[in-house]
Amino acid sequence: MEKRFTTLSSIETFHEEFKMKINYFEDTDTLHIVFLDSAAVETQEMSENVYMDLDEEGNLVSMTIEHAEENANIMEFAFERRPKVSA
């Protein structure tokens, strides 16, 4: 069975001042997701091969997944933004 694999060099989503970046490094099979444009002051190991970077206020800055093809099942990638639902 042939693998279908989408290489993500950089996908950027912009909304007002928020900017999210997703980078996949095929040579090292590493997925890096940046949620905030903020300096990370702490890295927490969530599990083997999954790391979260936090800013000084404890906000999630970025996440790194090593061996991403196996650990995150990233054979394909889809992004869908859902609008806020008013109450």
All heavy atoms as an XYZ file, in Angstrom:
713
protein
N       0.838     -1.184      0.000
C       0.000      0.000      0.000
C       0.882      1.246      0.000
O       1.761      1.392      0.831
C      -0.890     -0.029      1.245
C      -1.872      1.085      1.321
S      -2.976      0.704      2.700
C      -3.635      2.269      3.011
N       0.632      2.126     -0.922
C       1.431      3.344     -1.038
C       0.977      4.366     -0.001
O      -0.205      4.579      0.203
C       1.268      3.933     -2.436
C       2.087      5.174     -2.665
C       1.869      5.730     -4.055
O       1.698      4.933     -4.991
O       1.872      6.958     -4.183
N       1.964      4.981      0.660
C       1.652      6.026      1.640
C       1.415      7.329      0.910
O       2.148      7.674     -0.003
C       2.804      6.220      2.626
C       2.925      5.163      3.641
C       4.013      5.555      4.617
C       4.156      4.557      5.712
N       5.172      4.952      6.663
N       0.395      8.029      1.318
C       0.160      9.379      0.826
C       0.590     10.319      1.916
O       0.134     10.211      3.042
C      -1.317      9.578      0.509
C      -1.529     10.262     -0.798
C      -2.961     10.264     -1.153
N      -3.692     11.102     -0.213
C      -4.776     11.752     -0.510
N      -5.281     11.655     -1.698
N      -5.389     12.486      0.375
N       1.501     11.225      1.603
C       2.071     12.078      2.640
C       2.157     13.504      2.153
O       2.712     13.766      1.101
C       3.466     11.556      3.023
C       3.994     12.152      4.273
C       3.508     11.745      5.500
C       4.948     13.130      4.231
C       3.994     12.297      6.664
C       5.441     13.689      5.389
C       4.956     13.264      6.606
N       1.591     14.400      2.902
C       1.646     15.815      2.574
C       2.746     16.464      3.381
O       2.736     16.386      4.606
C       0.302     16.496      2.898
O      -0.714     15.820      2.174
C       0.318     17.953      2.508
N       3.708     17.043      2.721
C       4.781     17.729      3.414
C       4.356     19.157      3.698
O       3.985     19.890      2.799
C       6.064     17.739      2.565
O       6.427     16.402      2.299
C       7.189     18.444      3.284
N       4.399     19.513      4.966
C       4.019     20.856      5.368
C       5.280     21.653      5.615
O       5.978     21.426      6.571
C       3.193     20.806      6.664
C       1.970     19.912      6.637
C       1.342     19.883      8.006
C       0.992     20.403      5.612
N       5.593     22.556      4.714
C       6.760     23.385      4.961
C       6.374     24.530      5.877
O       7.076     24.845      6.813
C       7.344     23.895      3.658
O       6.372     24.601      2.940
N       5.233     25.134      5.641
C       4.748     26.171      6.545
C       3.334     26.534      6.149
O       3.095     26.943      5.031
C       5.640     27.411      6.485
O       5.175     28.377      7.386
N       2.412     26.330      7.051
C       1.036     26.744      6.832
C       0.755     27.797      7.879
O       0.964     27.579      9.063
C       0.066     25.565      6.967
C       0.311     24.565      5.851
C      -1.384     26.053      6.943
C      -0.515     23.329      5.938
N       0.298     28.950      7.453
C       0.056     30.039      8.381
C      -1.402     30.444      8.319
O      -1.979     30.552      7.250
C       0.934     31.236      8.052
C       2.405     30.931      8.168
C       3.264     32.126      7.838
O       2.717     33.202      7.608
O       4.483     31.950      7.820
N      -1.991     30.640      9.471
C      -3.362     31.101      9.568
C      -3.353     32.417     10.315
O      -2.802     32.509     11.400
C      -4.220     30.075     10.332
O      -4.135     28.835      9.657
C      -5.658     30.526     10.396
N      -3.952     33.432      9.721
C      -3.951     34.756     10.321
C      -5.362     35.122     10.763
O      -6.309     34.921     10.037
C      -3.475     35.795      9.301
C      -2.076     35.575      8.855
C      -1.813     34.809      7.747
C      -1.024     36.128      9.558
C      -0.509     34.601      7.327
C       0.277     35.933      9.144
C       0.533     35.165      8.025
N      -5.476     35.664     11.940
C      -6.732     36.207     12.433
C      -6.384     37.334     13.388
O      -5.847     37.093     14.463
C      -7.560     35.147     13.148
C      -8.808     35.696     13.757
N      -9.823     36.236     13.020
C      -9.188     35.791     15.037
C     -10.770     36.635     13.822
N     -10.423     36.383     15.052
N      -6.690     38.542     12.962
C      -6.338     39.726     13.733
C      -4.860     39.651     14.102
O      -4.023     39.528     13.233
C      -7.264     39.861     14.935
C      -8.717     40.065     14.519
C      -9.678     39.999     15.675
O      -9.254     40.060     16.835
O     -10.876     39.877     15.400
N      -4.499     39.688     15.371
C      -3.085     39.643     15.732
C      -2.584     38.220     15.989
O      -1.434     37.994     16.258
C      -2.783     40.528     16.948
C      -3.369     40.051     18.244
C      -4.769     40.591     18.519
O      -5.298     41.377     17.743
O      -5.321     40.198     19.545
N      -3.466     37.242     15.908
C      -3.100     35.851     16.154
C      -2.501     35.235     14.892
O      -3.017     35.396     13.802
C      -4.325     35.044     16.579
C      -4.035     33.589     16.774
C      -3.357     33.155     17.889
C      -4.430     32.667     15.836
C      -3.079     31.819     18.071
C      -4.158     31.323     16.011
C      -3.488     30.900     17.125
N      -1.418     34.518     15.069
C      -0.762     33.863     13.943
C      -0.303     32.485     14.398
O       0.459     32.351     15.342
C       0.436     34.698     13.489
C       1.210     34.115     12.358
C       2.344     35.058     11.989
C       3.172     34.508     10.868
N       4.266     35.410     10.524
N      -0.784     31.467     13.749
C      -0.392     30.105     14.085
C       0.450     29.559     12.930
O       0.098     29.750     11.768
C      -1.629     29.222     14.263
C      -1.314     27.821     14.684
S      -2.838     26.924     15.064
C      -2.855     25.787     13.711
N       1.571     28.906     13.259
C       2.437     28.318     12.241
C       2.572     26.827     12.509
O       2.747     26.410     13.649
C       3.836     28.919     12.277
C       3.954     30.294     11.729
C       5.411     30.699     11.692
C       5.578     32.072     11.135
N       6.988     32.441     11.040
N       2.512     26.060     11.443
C       2.732     24.620     11.537
C       3.862     24.282     10.576
O       3.775     24.564      9.382
C       1.473     23.824     11.162
C       0.325     24.204     12.095
C       1.757     22.323     11.215
C      -1.005     23.628     11.688
N       4.931     23.709     11.125
C       6.083     23.318     10.311
C       6.324     21.831     10.481
O       6.336     21.320     11.605
C       7.342     24.078     10.746
C       7.234     25.548     10.438
O       7.252     25.937      9.280
N       7.100     26.359     11.466
N       6.518     21.152      9.366
C       6.901     19.745      9.404
C       8.272     19.620      8.748
O       8.479     20.078      7.623
C       5.893     18.856      8.663
C       6.344     17.427      8.642
C       6.334     16.655      9.794
C       6.829     16.856      7.471
C       6.777     15.356      9.783
C       7.275     15.546      7.445
C       7.248     14.805      8.609
O       7.699     13.515      8.596
N       9.204     19.027      9.486
C      10.566     18.832      9.007
C      10.710     17.365      8.632
O      10.863     16.499      9.496
C      11.569     19.237     10.091
C      11.382     20.666     10.525
C      10.589     20.977     11.619
C      11.977     21.700      9.826
C      10.399     22.286     12.020
C      11.793     23.022     10.211
C      10.998     23.317     11.311
N      10.600     17.097      7.335
C      10.583     15.725      6.854
C      11.886     14.986      7.150
O      11.869     13.798      7.465
C      10.292     15.699      5.352
C       9.939     14.331      4.848
C       9.294     14.388      3.479
O       9.181     15.467      2.876
O       8.912     13.310      3.009
N      13.023     15.696      7.099
C      14.314     15.031      7.316
C      14.453     14.480      8.738
O      15.135     13.486      8.956
C      15.478     15.950      6.972
C      15.489     17.239      7.766
O      14.427     17.660      8.266
O      16.575     17.845      7.879
N      13.801     15.112      9.720
C      13.881     14.629     11.105
C      12.537     14.097     11.592
O      12.430     13.666     12.746
C      14.322     15.755     12.057
O      13.388     16.837     11.984
C      15.727     16.232     11.719
N      11.506     14.116     10.740
C      10.155     13.667     11.086
C       9.663     14.361     12.356
O       9.196     13.743     13.302
C      10.107     12.142     11.242
C       8.685     11.611     11.339
O       7.746     12.294     10.876
O       8.510     10.514     11.902
N       9.802     15.694     12.359
C       9.424     16.503     13.515
C       8.341     17.497     13.114
O       8.468     18.190     12.110
C      10.643     17.276     14.055
O      11.662     16.335     14.405
C      10.284     18.103     15.271
N       7.293     17.563     13.912
C       6.216     18.511     13.714
C       6.320     19.581     14.785
O       6.449     19.272     15.973
C       4.864     17.797     13.823
C       3.614     18.641     13.588
C       3.535     19.080     12.134
C       2.377     17.844     13.970
N       6.313     20.849     14.373
C       6.420     21.960     15.315
C       5.258     22.910     15.058
O       5.099     23.423     13.952
C       7.756     22.684     15.155
C       7.988     23.721     16.186
N       8.104     25.054     15.883
C       8.112     23.642     17.534
C       8.292     25.745     16.994
N       8.295     24.910     18.005
N       4.433     23.139     16.081
C       3.269     24.006     15.972
C       3.485     25.197     16.897
O       3.713     25.023     18.090
C       1.982     23.265     16.378
C       1.826     21.981     15.571
C       0.767     24.184     16.193
C       0.767     21.051     16.101
N       3.412     26.401     16.338
C       3.580     27.627     17.122
C       2.210     28.275     17.264
O       1.553     28.579     16.266
C       4.568     28.606     16.446
C       4.698     29.873     17.264
C       5.916     27.938     16.252
N       1.779     28.468     18.514
C       0.475     29.050     18.794
C       0.546     30.545     19.090
O      -0.374     31.279     18.764
C      -0.176     28.339     19.985
C      -0.401     26.874     19.736
C       0.469     25.936     20.264
C      -1.456     26.441     18.966
C       0.270     24.579     20.035
C      -1.665     25.090     18.726
C      -0.795     24.156     19.258
N       1.603     30.980     19.756
C       1.760     32.378     20.135
C       3.137     32.879     19.728
O       4.111     32.139     19.813
C       1.633     32.556     21.657
C       0.297     32.252     22.296
C       0.422     32.368     23.816
C      -0.768     33.188     21.793
N       3.201     34.136     19.333
C       4.483     34.762     19.041
C       5.011     35.351     20.345
O       4.957     36.546     20.571
C       4.301     35.844     17.978
C       5.626     36.403     17.514
O       6.664     35.744     17.714
O       5.626     37.512     16.943
N       5.454     34.469     21.218
C       5.881     34.843     22.558
C       7.106     34.011     22.924
O       7.274     32.897     22.417
C       4.721     34.558     23.527
O       5.058     34.903     24.838
N       7.929     34.528     23.790
C       9.136     33.799     24.199
C       8.777     32.664     25.152
O       8.042     32.862     26.116
C      10.116     34.742     24.874
N       9.297     31.497     24.886
C       9.102     30.353     25.774
C      10.133     30.412     26.889
O      11.303     30.681     26.645
C       9.233     29.057     25.002
N       9.681     30.176     28.110
C      10.593     30.170     29.250
C      10.692     28.797     29.898
O      11.546     28.572     30.744
C      10.195     31.223     30.314
C      10.277     32.627     29.741
C       8.819     30.946     30.878
N       9.811     27.881     29.485
C       9.795     26.544     30.076
C       9.323     25.538     29.045
O       8.412     25.815     28.271
C       8.847     26.515     31.279
C       8.739     25.168     31.946
C       7.724     25.143     33.088
O       7.133     26.188     33.409
O       7.530     24.056     33.636
N       9.965     24.377     29.019
C       9.528     23.279     28.169
C       9.120     22.123     29.065
O       9.872     21.724     29.955
C      10.654     22.821     27.215
O      11.015     23.927     26.378
C      10.209     21.658     26.355
N       7.924     21.610     28.834
C       7.433     20.468     29.601
C       7.325     19.266     28.675
O       6.795     19.371     27.567
C       6.065     20.756     30.209
C       6.085     21.814     31.278
C       4.716     22.016     31.911
O       3.729     21.402     31.534
N       4.668     22.887     32.902
N       7.817     18.128     29.145
C       7.697     16.891     28.391
C       6.353     16.282     28.752
O       6.113     15.896     29.887
C       8.842     15.930     28.734
C       8.796     14.656     27.928
C       9.983     13.748     28.194
O      10.874     14.119     28.986
O      10.005     12.658     27.614
N       5.457     16.209     27.779
C       4.117     15.676     28.025
C       4.126     14.156     27.982
O       3.411     13.513     28.737
C       3.126     16.219     27.000
C       3.059     17.748     26.994
S       2.834     18.499     28.628
C       1.198     17.938     29.027
N       4.900     13.610     27.092
C       5.110     12.173     26.975
C       6.368     12.017     26.135
O       6.919     13.001     25.653
C       3.909     11.481     26.312
O       3.754     11.928     24.994
N       6.808     10.795     25.961
C       7.993     10.586     25.152
C       7.736     11.142     23.755
O       6.725     10.831     23.128
C       8.318      9.093     25.063
C       9.606      8.809     24.370
C       9.959      7.330     24.369
O       9.224      6.538     24.978
O      10.966      6.992     23.756
N       8.580     12.047     23.298
C       8.526     12.657     21.969
C       7.507     13.780     21.809
O       7.294     14.255     20.703
C       8.287     11.605     20.883
C       9.354     10.547     20.869
O      10.533     10.855     20.945
N       8.945      9.291     20.797
N       6.846     14.225     22.888
C       5.889     15.335     22.808
C       6.270     16.372     23.859
O       6.322     16.069     25.048
C       4.434     14.873     23.028
C       3.482     16.057     22.971
C       4.036     13.827     21.990
N       6.538     17.598     23.389
C       7.001     18.676     24.275
C       6.142     19.913     24.078
O       5.749     20.236     22.958
C       8.463     19.015     23.967
C       9.363     17.818     24.067
C       9.619     17.025     22.953
C       9.931     17.454     25.283
C      10.431     15.907     23.050
C      10.736     16.338     25.378
C      10.978     15.567     24.259
O      11.773     14.453     24.356
N       5.871     20.623     25.173
C       5.108     21.860     25.124
C       5.952     22.982     25.711
O       6.533     22.832     26.780
C       3.809     21.707     25.904
C       2.901     20.642     25.305
S       1.443     20.334     26.290
C       0.481     21.759     25.853
N       6.017     24.091     24.983
C       6.744     25.272     25.442
C       5.739     26.272     26.007
O       4.714     26.556     25.375
C       7.514     25.920     24.293
C       8.614     25.020     23.768
O       9.299     24.397     24.599
O       8.780     24.944     22.542
N       6.041     26.822     27.184
C       5.159     27.758     27.862
C       5.853     29.102     28.043
O       7.071     29.154     28.224
C       4.753     27.213     29.230
C       4.157     25.802     29.252
C       3.963     25.337     30.681
C       2.857     25.750     28.473
N       5.063     30.191     28.018
C       5.633     31.498     28.301
C       5.649     31.734     29.811
O       5.256     30.858     30.588
C       4.908     32.609     27.538
C       3.467     32.833     27.982
O       3.038     32.310     29.023
O       2.753     33.572     27.265
N       6.079     32.904     30.239
C       6.220     33.161     31.677
C       4.884     33.198     32.413
O       4.839     33.072     33.630
C       7.020     34.425     31.937
C       6.470     35.666     31.313
C       7.434     36.841     31.455
O       8.653     36.639     31.555
O       6.933     37.968     31.456
N       3.772     33.330     31.672
C       2.450     33.314     32.301
C       1.804     31.928     32.250
O       0.673     31.755     32.686
C       1.544     34.336     31.619
C       2.014     35.764     31.817
C       1.160     36.763     31.052
O       0.139     36.363     30.452
O       1.517     37.942     31.060
N       2.517     30.954     31.701
C       2.000     29.592     31.624
C       1.168     29.308     30.394
O       0.554     28.244     30.287
N       1.130     30.250     29.448
C       0.383     30.049     28.202
C       1.162     29.152     27.251
O       2.390     29.231     27.172
C       0.111     31.390     27.519
C      -0.744     32.300     28.370
O      -1.775     31.897     28.877
N      -0.291     33.528     28.541
N       0.448     28.338     26.499
C       1.063     27.460     25.517
C       1.599     28.279     24.351
O       0.846     28.987     23.684
C       0.049     26.434     25.017
C       0.517     25.457     23.953
C       1.663     24.588     24.488
C      -0.645     24.598     23.497
N       2.911     28.206     24.127
C       3.562     28.928     23.036
C       3.703     28.020     21.821
O       3.359     28.398     20.712
C       4.946     29.459     23.474
C       5.693     30.073     22.299
C       4.801     30.457     24.606
N       4.206     26.803     22.039
C       4.396     25.888     20.923
C       4.402     24.448     21.412
O       4.526     24.176     22.606
C       5.702     26.192     20.179
O       6.809     25.965     21.016
N       4.275     23.544     20.449
C       4.302     22.112     20.738
C       5.207     21.451     19.702
O       5.161     21.800     18.511
C       2.898     21.528     20.649
C       2.850     20.025     20.832
S       1.183     19.373     20.580
C       0.419     19.954     22.073
N       6.016     20.518     20.144
C       6.890     19.766     19.247
C       6.571     18.286     19.390
O       6.470     17.775     20.502
C       8.375     19.999     19.594
O       8.647     21.400     19.502
C       9.294     19.240     18.655
N       6.413     17.622     18.247
C       6.173     16.180     18.235
C       7.270     15.545     17.404
O       7.377     15.802     16.198
C       4.790     15.828     17.654
C       3.694     16.539     18.451
C       4.583     14.318     17.634
C       2.315     16.417     17.855
N       8.104     14.756     18.054
C       9.159     14.030     17.358
C       8.598     12.699     16.873
O       7.673     12.159     17.472
C      10.345     13.810     18.294
C      10.990     15.124     18.725
C      12.088     14.935     19.734
O      12.232     13.830     20.290
O      12.813     15.916     19.983
N       9.171     12.164     15.798
C       8.668     10.940     15.161
C       7.183     11.128     14.853
O       6.345     10.297     15.152
C       8.914      9.706     16.031
C      10.326      9.577     16.481
N      11.335      9.221     15.629
C      10.895      9.798     17.683
C      12.480      9.216     16.300
N      12.249      9.572     17.544
N       6.873     12.275     14.246
C       5.497     12.715     14.053
C       4.677     11.799     13.156
O       3.491     11.613     13.398
C       5.480     14.129     13.490
N       5.282     11.236     12.140
C       4.510     10.364     11.246
C       3.910      9.207     12.027
O       2.752      8.855     11.851
C       5.383      9.845     10.108
C       4.592      9.054      9.087
C       5.422      8.659      7.888
O       6.607      9.030      7.785
O       4.870      7.965      7.021
N       4.682      8.650     12.936
C       4.214      7.526     13.752
C       3.364      7.990     14.942
O       2.292      7.467     15.195
C       5.418      6.741     14.282
C       5.060      5.594     15.190
C       6.301      4.915     15.741
O       7.345      4.923     15.064
O       6.210      4.393     16.851
N       3.829      9.011     15.663
C       3.172      9.421     16.902
C       1.929     10.285     16.700
O       1.050     10.297     17.567
C       4.155     10.189     17.799
C       5.235      9.281     18.330
O       4.986      8.151     18.677
N       6.460      9.782     18.378
N       1.852     11.025     15.607
C       0.724     11.926     15.404
C      -0.118     11.528     14.199
O      -1.083     12.199     13.877
C       1.220     13.360     15.245
N       0.264     10.451     13.532
C      -0.483      9.953     12.378
C      -0.774     11.088     11.395
O      -1.929     11.381     11.091
C      -1.777      9.269     12.828
C      -2.425      8.501     11.702
O      -1.775      8.135     10.731
N      -3.710      8.257     11.822
N       0.275     11.740     10.925
C       0.095     12.907     10.058
C       0.221     12.555      8.571
O       0.823     13.270      7.799
C       1.072     14.041     10.420
C       2.513     13.558     10.276
C       0.794     14.598     11.778
C       3.502     14.679     10.266
N      -0.390     11.483      8.181
C      -0.367     11.114      6.767
C      -1.026     12.198      5.913
O      -0.634     12.454      4.797
C      -1.070      9.774      6.549
C      -0.373      8.626      7.265
S       1.336      8.431      6.773
C       1.128      7.907      5.097
N      -2.031     12.842      6.462
C      -2.677     13.955      5.800
C      -2.975     15.013      6.848
O      -3.086     14.716      8.028
C      -3.973     13.522      5.129
C      -3.762     12.598      3.952
C      -5.055     12.312      3.221
O      -5.900     13.214      3.130
O      -5.191     11.178      2.761
N      -3.122     16.256      6.409
C      -3.379     17.347      7.331
C      -4.561     18.152      6.808
O      -4.644     18.457      5.637
C      -2.140     18.248      7.434
C      -2.370     19.480      8.247
C      -2.305     19.423      9.622
C      -2.676     20.675      7.633
C      -2.526     20.556     10.382
C      -2.906     21.812      8.389
C      -2.826     21.748      9.758
N      -5.477     18.476      7.708
C      -6.609     19.325      7.351
C      -6.787     20.358      8.454
O      -6.602     20.062      9.627
C      -7.874     18.494      7.209
N      -7.135     21.567      8.044
C      -7.403     22.620      9.012
C      -8.773     23.181      8.691
O      -9.080     23.481      7.549
C      -6.349     23.728      8.914
C      -6.666     24.912      9.771
C      -6.350     24.900     11.125
C      -7.292     26.018      9.256
C      -6.642     25.976     11.924
C      -7.592     27.115     10.059
C      -7.271     27.097     11.387
N      -9.594     23.290      9.718
C     -10.913     23.878      9.544
C     -11.170     24.827     10.678
O     -11.048     24.461     11.848
C     -11.979     22.779      9.524
C     -13.355     23.312      9.241
C     -14.385     22.217      9.117
O     -13.994     21.037      8.990
O     -15.574     22.531      9.141
N     -11.500     26.045     10.343
C     -11.797     27.032     11.370
C     -13.309     27.129     11.516
O     -14.023     27.297     10.540
C     -11.225     28.383     10.984
C     -11.445     29.400     12.047
C     -11.080     30.769     11.548
N     -11.558     31.714     12.507
C     -10.786     32.433     13.288
N      -9.491     32.322     13.171
N     -11.301     33.258     14.144
N     -13.775     27.002     12.749
C     -15.206     27.090     13.027
C     -15.507     28.445     13.662
O     -14.842     28.843     14.617
C     -15.633     25.989     14.005
C     -15.342     24.602     13.535
C     -16.391     24.177     12.550
N     -16.140     22.819     12.122
C     -17.108     21.977     11.833
N     -18.354     22.354     11.944
N     -16.819     20.773     11.426
N     -16.513     29.165     13.155
C     -16.849     30.456     13.745
C     -17.440     30.281     15.143
O     -17.992     29.220     15.458
C     -17.877     31.039     12.784
C     -18.436     29.861     12.046
C     -17.359     28.827     12.022
N     -17.325     31.324     15.938
C     -17.903     31.310     17.276
C     -19.421     31.215     17.154
O     -20.026     31.809     16.274
C     -17.544     32.571     18.052
C     -16.099     32.666     18.405
C     -15.831     33.936     19.186
C     -14.365     34.063     19.508
N     -14.077     35.307     20.228
N     -20.011     30.444     18.071
C     -21.456     30.308     18.099
C     -21.983     31.242     19.174
O     -21.569     31.177     20.331
C     -21.873     28.846     18.409
C     -23.374     28.733     18.490
C     -21.298     27.920     17.367
N     -22.873     32.137     18.794
C     -23.452     33.077     19.765
C     -24.493     32.355     20.605
O     -25.277     31.555     20.116
C     -24.111     34.245     19.040
O     -23.157     34.942     18.282
N     -24.487     32.693     21.899
C     -25.438     32.053     22.810
C     -26.789     32.709     22.753
O     -27.025     33.742     22.319
C     -24.907     32.099     24.223
